[in-house]
């Protein structure tokens, strides 16, 4: 079994510091120092009020319309400057809102700034209004996601790069810097299906799992491993990232022991990384050190 890694999702963590995003950099630095393996955040470019209200009504979306979604690659660039070992990621970057050549440049730059620590989750989002606002097509976005990563891989390889995609192409193209890593890990935040897992096996390196898809998690892991084998890739190389919601007892308080058991169970079923978002624990900034110690204790068997 692959060793368990723990991740810290800093999305919304500024709320623990009176809205000061710079204080989140101190949190990231401390998490890196004590042994957290991944520091991640989330992504939305923006919302229309109607789309946001519908998402709240139909999916229980927990973020207010006024929630500050800091641009994730910019934020992670700052995190890179104050950390030394933790990987940097997004769960998930809505990659198809971004032109592939620009996205490849941004991620190669982040990989260079972090000395090779990028492990990026990518998805296609759900809000058509984001695509309209950015001038990107909403249709066939799953296929374009696969093309986007293939184009990035071409740009991250030995120059010159050439690629022809839907709505863009480049030939004899030189784009520097190249990533530090020989292969930047890319995880897709897709629903569990053979078609989506085949896409992951063709161009990506793992799966970042939506919490609503955890009911069939063991079966999904088995199918993903099968798809990797069919593509001639090592199933043991798959990175599977799971976000863990705190378990609460009958009084509504967070049960850390039960939460640790859930994380360990998902690791036994195939998760390689379990990610926690501090604001979901209902804590204050004073509680951060003990939460980080508990997270690292999961890896060490002391939590």
DAPEBEL-V287135 format. One record per residue. N is the residue number from 1. SS is DSSP state (h for helix, s for strand, l for the rest). PSI is psi in radians with two decimals (999 if undefined). D_FIRST is the distance of its C-alpha to the first C-alpha in Angstrom with 2 decimals. Layout:
BEGIN
n: (N:N)
ss: (SS:SS)
psi: (PSI:PSI)
d_first: (D_FIRST:D_FIRST)
END
This chain:
BEGIN
n: (1:2:3:4:5:6:7:8:9:10:11:12:13:14:15:16:17:18:19:20:21:22:23:24:25:26:27:28:29:30:31:32:33:34:35:36:37:38:39:40:41:42:43:44:45:46:47:48:49:50:51:52:53:54:55:56:57:58:59:60:61:62:63:64:65:66:67:68:69:70:71:72:73:74:75:76:77:78:79:80:81:82:83:84:85:86:87:88:89:90:91:92:93:94:95:96:97:98:99:100:101:102:103:104:105:106:107:108:109:110:111:112:113:114:115:116:117:118:119:120:121:122:123:124:125:126:127:128:129:130:131:132:133:134:135:136:137:138:139:140:141:142:143:144:145:146:147:148:149:150:151:152:153:154:155:156:157:158:159:160:161:162:163:164:165:166:167:168:169:170:171:172:173:174:175:176:177:178:179:180:181:182:183:184:185:186:187:188:189:190:191:192:193:194:195:196:197:198:199:200:201:202:203:204:205:206:207:208:209:210:211:212:213:214:215:216:217:218:219:220:221:222:223:224:225:226:227:228:229:230:231:232:233:234:235:236:237:238:239:240:241:242:243:244:245:246:247:248:249:250:251:252:253:254:255:256:257:258:259:260:261:262:263:264:265:266:267:268:269:270:271:272:273:274:275:276:277:278:279:280:281:282:283:284:285:286:287:288:289:290:291:292:293:294:295:296:297:298:299:300:301:302:303)
ss: (l:l:l:l:s:s:s:s:s:l:l:l:h:h:h:h:h:l:l:l:h:h:h:h:h:h:h:h:h:h:h:h:h:h:l:l:l:s:s:s:s:l:l:l:l:l:l:l:h:h:h:h:h:h:h:h:h:h:h:l:l:l:l:l:l:l:l:l:l:l:l:h:h:h:h:h:h:h:h:h:h:h:l:l:l:l:s:s:s:s:l:l:s:s:h:h:h:l:l:h:h:h:h:h:h:h:h:h:h:h:h:h:h:l:l:l:l:s:s:s:s:s:s:l:l:l:l:h:h:h:h:h:h:h:l:l:l:l:l:l:h:h:h:h:h:h:h:h:h:h:h:h:h:h:h:h:l:l:l:l:s:s:s:s:s:l:l:s:s:s:s:s:s:l:l:l:l:l:l:l:l:l:l:l:s:s:s:s:l:l:l:l:l:h:h:h:h:h:h:h:h:h:h:l:l:s:s:s:s:l:h:h:h:h:h:h:h:h:h:h:h:h:h:h:h:h:h:h:h:h:l:l:l:l:h:h:h:l:s:s:s:s:s:l:l:l:l:s:l:l:l:l:l:s:l:h:h:h:h:h:h:h:h:h:h:h:h:h:l:l:l:l:s:s:s:s:s:h:h:h:h:l:l:l:h:h:h:h:h:h:h:h:h:h:h:h:h:h:h:h:l:l:l)
psi: (2.36:2.44:2.48:2.37:2.63:2.48:2.66:2.06:1.99:0.12:2.13:0.00:-0.31:-0.41:-0.41:-0.21:0.71:0.60:0.12:1.88:-0.51:-0.50:-0.43:-0.50:-0.63:-0.70:-0.79:-0.73:-0.70:-0.72:-0.74:-0.74:-0.68:-0.18:0.19:2.43:-0.39:2.38:2.14:2.99:-2.97:-3.09:2.22:2.40:-0.62:-3.12:2.66:2.66:-0.63:-0.78:-0.69:-0.81:-0.69:-0.71:-0.67:-0.77:-0.65:-0.43:0.08:0.57:2.19:-0.08:2.33:2.73:-0.55:0.05:2.32:1.90:1.59:2.40:2.13:-0.68:-0.63:-0.80:-0.78:-0.47:-0.69:-0.70:-0.68:-0.61:-0.37:0.13:2.90:-0.44:-0.57:2.48:2.78:2.29:3.08:2.41:1.52:2.71:2.22:1.45:-0.59:0.03:-0.16:2.38:2.35:-0.68:-0.70:-0.75:-0.78:-0.71:-0.78:-0.81:-0.61:-0.69:-0.78:-0.67:-0.65:-0.75:-0.60:0.05:0.75:0.77:0.22:2.35:1.62:2.25:2.39:2.54:-3.09:-0.04:-3.03:-0.21:1.94:-0.53:-0.52:-0.69:-0.74:-0.77:-0.52:0.00:0.41:2.57:2.42:-0.47:2.65:0.57:-0.46:-0.77:-0.66:-0.49:-0.80:-0.75:-0.69:-0.80:-0.69:-0.69:-0.74:-0.77:-0.70:-0.75:-0.47:-0.11:-2.90:2.14:2.74:2.74:2.51:2.40:2.53:2.04:-3.09:1.87:0.05:2.76:2.74:2.66:2.46:0.81:2.30:2.06:2.08:2.67:2.77:2.71:2.69:-0.71:2.46:-0.57:1.95:2.13:2.25:2.26:2.39:2.35:1.09:2.79:2.71:1.87:2.76:-0.77:-0.78:-0.68:-0.56:-0.63:-0.77:-0.80:-0.52:-0.78:-0.23:-2.96:-0.04:-3.02:2.23:2.11:2.27:2.33:-0.51:-0.23:0.16:-0.23:-0.43:0.48:-0.87:-0.72:-0.65:-0.73:-0.74:-0.72:-0.72:-0.74:-0.69:-0.73:-0.66:-0.76:-0.71:-0.45:0.09:0.42:2.67:2.02:-0.47:-0.14:-0.12:2.34:2.12:2.04:2.20:2.32:2.22:2.06:2.35:2.40:2.38:2.55:-3.03:-0.36:-0.09:-0.02:2.62:2.26:1.72:-0.62:-0.79:-0.61:-0.71:-0.71:-0.72:-0.79:-0.75:-0.64:-0.78:-0.57:-0.75:-0.49:-0.07:-0.18:2.36:-0.40:2.24:2.29:2.41:2.46:1.96:-0.70:-0.35:-0.26:-0.10:0.67:3.07:3.02:-0.47:-0.40:-0.11:-0.82:-0.75:-0.59:-0.75:-0.71:-0.71:-0.75:-0.85:-0.56:-0.43:-0.69:-0.60:-0.03:0.33:-0.13:999)
d_first: (0.00:3.80:6.37:8.64:11.97:15.23:18.19:21.90:24.05:27.61:29.36:32.40:31.76:35.30:36.56:35.45:37.83:40.92:39.88:39.59:36.96:37.43:36.13:32.78:32.55:32.85:30.03:27.83:28.90:28.08:24.62:23.98:25.52:23.49:20.04:19.32:17.25:19.08:22.66:23.72:26.76:28.27:31.03:34.30:37.46:39.69:40.94:44.12:45.14:45.29:41.79:40.40:42.35:41.17:37.51:38.10:39.91:37.57:34.09:34.69:34.20:34.16:35.49:39.25:41.22:42.06:38.50:38.21:35.56:35.54:34.95:31.26:31.47:34.46:32.75:29.62:32.04:33.42:30.00:29.28:32.44:31.46:27.80:26.29:22.48:21.05:20.43:23.11:22.90:24.71:23.65:25.45:28.14:30.70:30.80:33.50:35.99:36.01:37.62:34.99:36.81:37.04:33.41:32.34:34.70:33.45:29.77:30.67:32.81:30.12:27.72:30.58:31.46:27.93:27.49:24.70:22.67:23.10:20.33:22.62:22.29:25.21:27.01:30.49:31.66:33.96:37.33:39.85:42.10:39.72:40.04:43.79:44.15:42.30:44.06:40.97:40.91:38.99:39.11:36.46:34.21:30.94:32.20:33.51:30.15:28.76:31.93:31.61:28.24:29.60:32.64:30.68:28.71:32.14:33.55:30.65:31.17:34.05:37.33:39.43:37.56:38.92:37.80:39.56:38.21:39.69:42.38:41.65:41.54:41.73:42.76:43.05:41.45:40.46:38.37:37.36:35.41:32.45:28.97:27.63:24.29:24.59:22.69:22.68:19.60:21.07:19.56:21.79:22.63:23.77:23.93:21.69:23.74:23.61:26.14:24.30:20.94:22.96:24.35:21.00:20.04:23.48:23.82:21.01:17.44:15.93:17.01:18.33:18.84:22.19:22.06:24.41:21.89:19.32:21.13:19.67:16.25:14.15:16.83:16.93:13.31:14.04:17.29:16.05:13.70:16.82:19.01:17.08:17.40:21.04:21.65:20.41:17.50:13.93:11.81:8.72:11.23:11.84:12.26:12.60:14.79:16.01:19.18:19.41:22.96:24.03:24.61:28.24:30.01:33.30:35.29:33.45:31.88:28.29:26.15:23.56:22.00:21.63:20.37:17.62:16.73:16.70:14.42:11.84:12.38:11.93:8.62:7.58:9.52:8.09:9.78:8.88:12.30:14.50:18.16:21.14:24.82:27.06:30.14:28.45:28.37:32.17:32.34:34.75:34.28:34.87:31.64:29.45:28.73:27.48:25.31:23.69:23.20:21.58:19.17:18.17:17.99:15.12:12.97:14.76:14.79:18.52:19.01)
END
